[in-house]
Amino acid sequence: LEAIKGARGREAPTQQETPQSFWGQPFSQEIDETRVPPNFREIMVEPFDGSQDPRAHLQAFQAQMYISGGDDRLSCKLFPGTRRGVAMQWIATLPPRTIQKFNDLADAFTSQFAANKKKQLEVADLFDIKQSREESLKSYLARSNTTTVRVNDPDQKFFIKAFQKGLRASPFSDSRQDTGSDEPMVISVTAKQYKIERVLVDQGSLANILYWVAVQKLGIRDLTRCEGVLYGFAGERVPIMGTVEIETTFGDKNGAKTIPVTYTIVNSEASYNIIMGRPALNRLEAVVSTYHLCMKFPVGQTVATVWADITAAKKCYEDSLRIELNAQEDKVNVLDVDLDPRYFSEEKGPHPVGDLKKVQIGTSADQKTHIGTTLDEKEEELLVSTLQKNADVFAWTAKDMPGLDLRFMCHELSIKPGSKLIAQKKRKQGEEKRTTIKEEVEKLLAAGFVREVQYPTWLANVVMVKKANGRWRMCTDYTDLNKACPKDPYPLPSIDRLVDGVSGQALLSFMDAYS
């Protein structure tokens, strides 16, 4: 039986089933036998699912095949790999052996999906494209560029014209207007029958400055003697050569006003001829707008307007960059007064003009102060008498400075909720600093300004700062405490008003806090 079964097995050959193809082999025998090269570059094309433009897909596919170096047969073999969905099903319905070359496949493909082809446009169609009410300019530009690609006869001149016609009419924005508000207020005036240009209107200047170069060109000879020094914002000192009063005309024939202006003459390099300060502007009753770069002032029953010269302002700025300051002497172009002594060094701060001499005020030999030597005998006698009568306002030691009654004013320390309490580590001080610290603390204890307490938190070290005269100033490092305290903004009085308040006073007193 086993021999019979073996014989029958040899007589019945094994039949191998060939898997049925999912399509009818639409390609020719030559295309079927074409092999894809081993190192052939992969075709990167967006799959076609039947909803896109067939011509656009064909162009993308042929571009990739051109880059990869594929021929016509290889294009036919790889093209079905870019189909998806109904497009792949369409490939399977093609009759067997009907595709001999890629053009056959391309024609059949575009015919099948012709409904998805985008209509080619004429130039006239571009003028129908309009920017919608809510559409941004960027979006409209992108839409216009996309449409111009579909035009049969491209012409850039028509493209630009159609784009301009389609723009939405919009109001002009003031934000795009170049007002030049960052430029200085530079005008021109008339004085001594000359038109003087490069006149800077400076509402922060306490004096009307006339530079020596302009004085020479105007031919001014008679100057009123005036000894003094002008100080700049950085502490520069410029000697005053004198003063002069000149009839100055502001405005033109449409509205002009002439007023006497007292100028302070200085010899300093500058890109301006005149700096018109607050004294002249107040006498002119002028209102200055740096945003609009104009100045208005009353002339009879009307209001005159003077506009700034932006071209001259830019030229002045360019010239100021080329001015080389004299290394032997500091010179400034602007009068500015800094009332905060912390921004001065003691050597470069303002000093009285002329020599000084000591006068006795208190009963002790060391209770003296300085006065100027330029006073006449009567003025000096009156000044010394006034100082001696008010000797109690001078503090020679810490004991001479009584504190405020707590019933009158008491400061309460405010800490932000949740702030971490910080006790600074003790800093090591040198022998000289320790001696000075001990002396200063004893003075404060004796005056009753401080008292000894035991704080477990918010401990702050003292910081010793050496002054220009060689003595030490003791400060306290409250950096950590300040960070934990809420900001307490409060308005300061107008500095200009404070400075103007001393105008016309005969004597200038430099006061120094007790050190």
DALINJO-V195329 format. One record per residue. N is the residue number from 1. SS is DSSP state (hx for helix, st for strand, lp for the rest). Layout:
n = <N | N>
ss = <SS | SS>
This chain:
n = <1 | 2 | 3 | 4 | 5 | 6 | 7 | 8 | 9 | 10 | 11 | 12 | 13 | 14 | 15 | 16 | 17 | 18 | 19 | 20 | 21 | 22 | 23 | 24 | 25 | 26 | 27 | 28 | 29 | 30 | 31 | 32 | 33 | 34 | 35 | 36 | 37 | 38 | 39 | 40 | 41 | 42 | 43 | 44 | 45 | 46 | 47 | 48 | 49 | 50 | 51 | 52 | 53 | 54 | 55 | 56 | 57 | 58 | 59 | 60 | 61 | 62 | 63 | 64 | 65 | 66 | 67 | 68 | 69 | 70 | 71 | 72 | 73 | 74 | 75 | 76 | 77 | 78 | 79 | 80 | 81 | 82 | 83 | 84 | 85 | 86 | 87 | 88 | 89 | 90 | 91 | 92 | 93 | 94 | 95 | 96 | 97 | 98 | 99 | 100 | 101 | 102 | 103 | 104 | 105 | 106 | 107 | 108 | 109 | 110 | 111 | 112 | 113 | 114 | 115 | 116 | 117 | 118 | 119 | 120 | 121 | 122 | 123 | 124 | 125 | 126 | 127 | 128 | 129 | 130 | 131 | 132 | 133 | 134 | 135 | 136 | 137 | 138 | 139 | 140 | 141 | 142 | 143 | 144 | 145 | 146 | 147 | 148 | 149 | 150 | 151 | 152 | 153 | 154 | 155 | 156 | 157 | 158 | 159 | 160 | 161 | 162 | 163 | 164 | 165 | 166 | 167 | 168 | 169 | 170 | 171 | 172 | 173 | 174 | 175 | 176 | 177 | 178 | 179 | 180 | 181 | 182 | 183 | 184 | 185 | 186 | 187 | 188 | 189 | 190 | 191 | 192 | 193 | 194 | 195 | 196 | 197 | 198 | 199 | 200 | 201 | 202 | 203 | 204 | 205 | 206 | 207 | 208 | 209 | 210 | 211 | 212 | 213 | 214 | 215 | 216 | 217 | 218 | 219 | 220 | 221 | 222 | 223 | 224 | 225 | 226 | 227 | 228 | 229 | 230 | 231 | 232 | 233 | 234 | 235 | 236 | 237 | 238 | 239 | 240 | 241 | 242 | 243 | 244 | 245 | 246 | 247 | 248 | 249 | 250 | 251 | 252 | 253 | 254 | 255 | 256 | 257 | 258 | 259 | 260 | 261 | 262 | 263 | 264 | 265 | 266 | 267 | 268 | 269 | 270 | 271 | 272 | 273 | 274 | 275 | 276 | 277 | 278 | 279 | 280 | 281 | 282 | 283 | 284 | 285 | 286 | 287 | 288 | 289 | 290 | 291 | 292 | 293 | 294 | 295 | 296 | 297 | 298 | 299 | 300 | 301 | 302 | 303 | 304 | 305 | 306 | 307 | 308 | 309 | 310 | 311 | 312 | 313 | 314 | 315 | 316 | 317 | 318 | 319 | 320 | 321 | 322 | 323 | 324 | 325 | 326 | 327 | 328 | 329 | 330 | 331 | 332 | 333 | 334 | 335 | 336 | 337 | 338 | 339 | 340 | 341 | 342 | 343 | 344 | 345 | 346 | 347 | 348 | 349 | 350 | 351 | 352 | 353 | 354 | 355 | 356 | 357 | 358 | 359 | 360 | 361 | 362 | 363 | 364 | 365 | 366 | 367 | 368 | 369 | 370 | 371 | 372 | 373 | 374 | 375 | 376 | 377 | 378 | 379 | 380 | 381 | 382 | 383 | 384 | 385 | 386 | 387 | 388 | 389 | 390 | 391 | 392 | 393 | 394 | 395 | 396 | 397 | 398 | 399 | 400 | 401 | 402 | 403 | 404 | 405 | 406 | 407 | 408 | 409 | 410 | 411 | 412 | 413 | 414 | 415 | 416 | 417 | 418 | 419 | 420 | 421 | 422 | 423 | 424 | 425 | 426 | 427 | 428 | 429 | 430 | 431 | 432 | 433 | 434 | 435 | 436 | 437 | 438 | 439 | 440 | 441 | 442 | 443 | 444 | 445 | 446 | 447 | 448 | 449 | 450 | 451 | 452 | 453 | 454 | 455 | 456 | 457 | 458 | 459 | 460 | 461 | 462 | 463 | 464 | 465 | 466 | 467 | 468 | 469 | 470 | 471 | 472 | 473 | 474 | 475 | 476 | 477 | 478 | 479 | 480 | 481 | 482 | 483 | 484 | 485 | 486 | 487 | 488 | 489 | 490 | 491 | 492 | 493 | 494 | 495 | 496 | 497 | 498 | 499 | 500 | 501 | 502 | 503 | 504 | 505 | 506 | 507 | 508 | 509 | 510 | 511 | 512 | 513 | 514 | 515>
ss = <lp | hx | hx | hx | hx | hx | hx | hx | hx | hx | hx | lp | lp | lp | lp | lp | lp | lp | lp | lp | lp | lp | lp | lp | lp | lp | st | lp | hx | hx | hx | hx | hx | lp | lp | lp | lp | lp | lp | lp | lp | lp | lp | lp | lp | lp | lp | st | lp | lp | lp | lp | lp | hx | hx | hx | hx | hx | hx | hx | hx | hx | hx | hx | hx | hx | hx | hx | lp | lp | lp | hx | hx | hx | hx | hx | hx | hx | hx | hx | hx | hx | st | lp | lp | hx | hx | hx | hx | hx | hx | hx | lp | lp | lp | lp | lp | lp | st | lp | lp | hx | hx | hx | hx | hx | hx | hx | hx | hx | hx | hx | lp | hx | hx | hx | lp | lp | lp | lp | st | lp | hx | hx | hx | hx | lp | lp | lp | lp | lp | lp | lp | lp | lp | lp | hx | hx | hx | hx | hx | hx | hx | hx | hx | hx | hx | hx | lp | lp | st | lp | lp | lp | lp | hx | hx | hx | hx | hx | hx | hx | hx | hx | hx | hx | lp | lp | lp | lp | lp | lp | lp | hx | hx | hx | lp | lp | lp | lp | lp | lp | lp | lp | lp | st | st | st | st | st | st | lp | lp | st | st | st | st | st | st | st | st | lp | lp | lp | lp | lp | lp | lp | st | st | st | hx | hx | hx | hx | hx | hx | hx | lp | lp | lp | lp | lp | st | lp | lp | lp | lp | st | st | st | lp | lp | lp | lp | lp | st | st | st | st | st | st | st | st | st | st | st | st | st | st | st | st | lp | lp | st | st | st | st | st | st | st | st | st | st | st | st | lp | lp | lp | lp | lp | lp | lp | st | st | st | lp | hx | hx | hx | hx | hx | hx | hx | lp | lp | st | st | st | lp | lp | lp | lp | st | st | st | st | st | st | lp | lp | st | st | st | st | st | st | lp | lp | hx | hx | hx | hx | hx | hx | hx | hx | hx | hx | hx | hx | hx | lp | lp | lp | lp | lp | lp | lp | lp | lp | lp | lp | lp | lp | lp | lp | lp | lp | lp | hx | hx | hx | lp | lp | lp | lp | lp | lp | lp | lp | lp | lp | lp | lp | st | st | st | st | st | lp | lp | lp | lp | lp | lp | lp | st | st | st | st | st | lp | lp | lp | lp | hx | hx | hx | hx | hx | hx | hx | hx | hx | hx | hx | hx | hx | lp | hx | hx | hx | lp | lp | lp | lp | hx | hx | hx | lp | lp | lp | lp | lp | lp | lp | lp | lp | lp | lp | lp | lp | lp | lp | lp | lp | lp | lp | lp | lp | lp | lp | lp | lp | lp | lp | lp | lp | lp | hx | hx | hx | hx | hx | hx | hx | hx | hx | hx | hx | hx | hx | hx | hx | hx | hx | lp | lp | lp | lp | lp | lp | lp | lp | lp | lp | lp | lp | lp | lp | st | st | st | st | st | lp | lp | lp | lp | lp | st | st | st | st | st | lp | lp | hx | hx | hx | hx | hx | hx | lp | lp | lp | lp | lp | lp | lp | lp | lp | lp | hx | hx | hx | hx | hx | hx | hx | lp | lp | lp | lp | lp | lp | lp | lp | lp | lp | lp | lp | lp | lp>
